[in-house]
Amino acid sequence: MTVPAPRVADLPENKDILPVAAPGQTWRVLLRTALRHRGEAAAALGFTVLSSAGVVTSPLLLGLLVDRAGAGTAALVRLLAALGVAVLCTAVFTALAQRAAERLGARIAADLREDTLTQALRMDAGVLEKAGAGDVASRVTDDVEQFVESVPLGAAVFTALVTVGVAFFGFLSLDWRLALAFTVVFPIHALSLRWYLAKSGPLYAAERRSSAERSRVLLGSLHGAGTVRAYRMHPLQTARVAQASAHSVDAALTSLRLFFRFSMGMNGAEAVGLSTLLTAGFFLVRADAVSVGDVTAAALLFHRLFSPLGTLLLSFDDVQRAGAALARVVGVAMIPIPAAKVARAPGAAVTLSCAGVGHAYDGRTSVVRAVDLRVPAGTSLAIVGASGAGKTTLAGILGGAFPATEGTVTLTDAEGDVAVSDLDPDRLRDWIGIVSQETHVFTGTLREDVTFAAPDRSDEAILQALTAVGAAGWVGTLPDGLDTRVGEGEHPLTAAQVQQLALARLLLRDPAVVVLDEATAEAGSSGARDLERAAAALVRGRTAVVVAHRLTQARDCDAIVVMDRGAIVESGTHADLLTREGRYAALWSAWSGAPEVAGG
Ligand SMILES: Nc1ncnc2c1ncn2[C@@H]1O[C@H](COP(=O)(O)OP(=O)(O)OP(=O)(O)O)[C@@H](O)[C@H]1O
């Protein structure tokens, strides 16, 4: 059966993914990571060399045994004893080499996974969003796993390389003509390998790409399950997942077909090699140039090499897969992290301001336009406006969740001005804390969840924070108190409780500035009042920006801005705005059910 050679162009291409490292960069990162564990690397190397030497010694001793068959019992016993020692040492060193290499590989993989995840978390939020969390997740999980799985093989490849090298000298020690016969396999292997490598590298890269795309579509479907259900988009979404999976399977099958063709060529080369060696041996023995023992040793040596040679050639396949996976992992490290210039802690009083802030998610349509704001230290500002006016976007920009496409956000304390974009990411949350619409409960104990951003707080401080946000009541009824496990599949929490935890988390972190985006929206009307009080506890005494859908929240703030189609159309205090009888007054009137008199 002839199998058509596959073409990379036939495979799906995903253009939105993160960069992939070049081979040179990948090797440098791998080497640098390995050098962090010098002891393990030296042990792996040393044991591998010893085990390779053992593999070559046994056939040579068996050849001697054949030649000295009539040399007397003592000589034979000595040879047999040497053979036994060689076999034993080979087994021990091979096991030690394997273990040392696996340990080294596990350490390298753990370092890579950690470095990649750290990098992914520090990267520009815009880049992360564009690339898709699925692609990053697939690199930190699938690709690192692929690399980890190939670690034992990597050790085997190294052993095989050393064994083939040492074996060649073994052949030379017998007779150079036998070594020559042995070398006929190399050109055949080299040609088929060249053919294979040219085709397989791009195919494996494409295979990894389509697997990343499948993860992206799957994760997207899971995250957007609510929307999919609400709009009855199951058939469409299922078709998207099926298509991404089909592309992934196609890519895997294409690589597999190529590999089968390559394996067939390899078996042929070994048959030719052994036949040539035996034929050359026959003539050399007939001409008395070599002994029968030499040819026996050469044939056994060649036979012993089937396995390392096969490992070398067959594993090119896996080495390439691992290489493609590693290049994707290292690619994450190549994404520039926004330069962090300021790592100082904030002063006690911080003013938040912005100038000329504009934002276009797609780079074309501005959803926030030319916003200038100043929130003096210790005061609060409410943002109100109709749905889609740009409140969440502005809050995200002010809170440093992502950079604006235009303008700057500045924090000012006694020491001077700091642009939010210039702050060290590790320091940013000391300056500004944010509660967004997407609150999340991390799987673990309630204590771990609340102290996520402030790990060293005492139970007393935690309970104080929970009391301040009005959560002490329900937390007191939990089966294991602060040790109760929450998060996915654990003790269920209501939307209002999740919001309270988010507020308590921020209270414990104690930033100078807080940005609250709809902290009360999820609670429903019954819990909303409680959450308003909880949010007020957080706002008190701090510089605060509050996205207020419930206008009672806006009324309680020192200043209010009204947004419409991305721009600020009104600003002032609650009383000012009511006297103006503009948009805010209209919103308030609709909200409170009756027109309110200024100052009332
Ligand atoms: N991640 C995003 N990508 C592209 N467009 C977005 C994104 N987030 C919001 N938008 C768009 O930007 C505009 C402003 O949205 P934003 O959520 O900031 O408004 P909002 O006033 O907070 O609305 P709501 O009160 O409904 O939350 C809307 O047209 C919205 O569709």
The ligand as an ORCA input file, in Angstrom:
! r2SCAN-3c Opt
* xyz 0 1
  N     -13.644     42.664     25.951
  C     -14.338     43.406     25.067
  N     -14.071     43.305     23.751
  C     -14.739     44.070     22.846
  N     -15.712     44.943     23.174
  C     -16.031     45.081     24.467
  C     -15.357     44.314     25.477
  N     -15.883     44.656     26.680
  C     -16.839     45.596     26.426
  N     -16.919     45.836     25.097
  C     -17.800     46.815     24.457
  O     -17.455     48.106     24.934
  C     -18.608     48.883     25.146
  C     -18.608     49.380     26.582
  O     -18.775     48.269     27.425
  P     -18.660     48.364     29.012
  O     -18.851     46.990     29.551
  O     -17.441     49.087     29.371
  O     -19.942     49.248     29.333
  P     -20.751     49.355     30.696
  O     -21.210     50.755     30.750
  O     -19.932     48.857     31.824
  O     -21.955     48.380     30.436
  P     -22.712     47.468     31.519
  O     -23.348     48.402     32.483
  O     -23.712     46.723     30.683
  O     -21.678     46.589     32.127
  C     -19.808     48.020     24.815
  O     -20.216     48.328     23.510
  C     -19.254     46.604     24.867
  O     -19.927     45.789     23.948
*
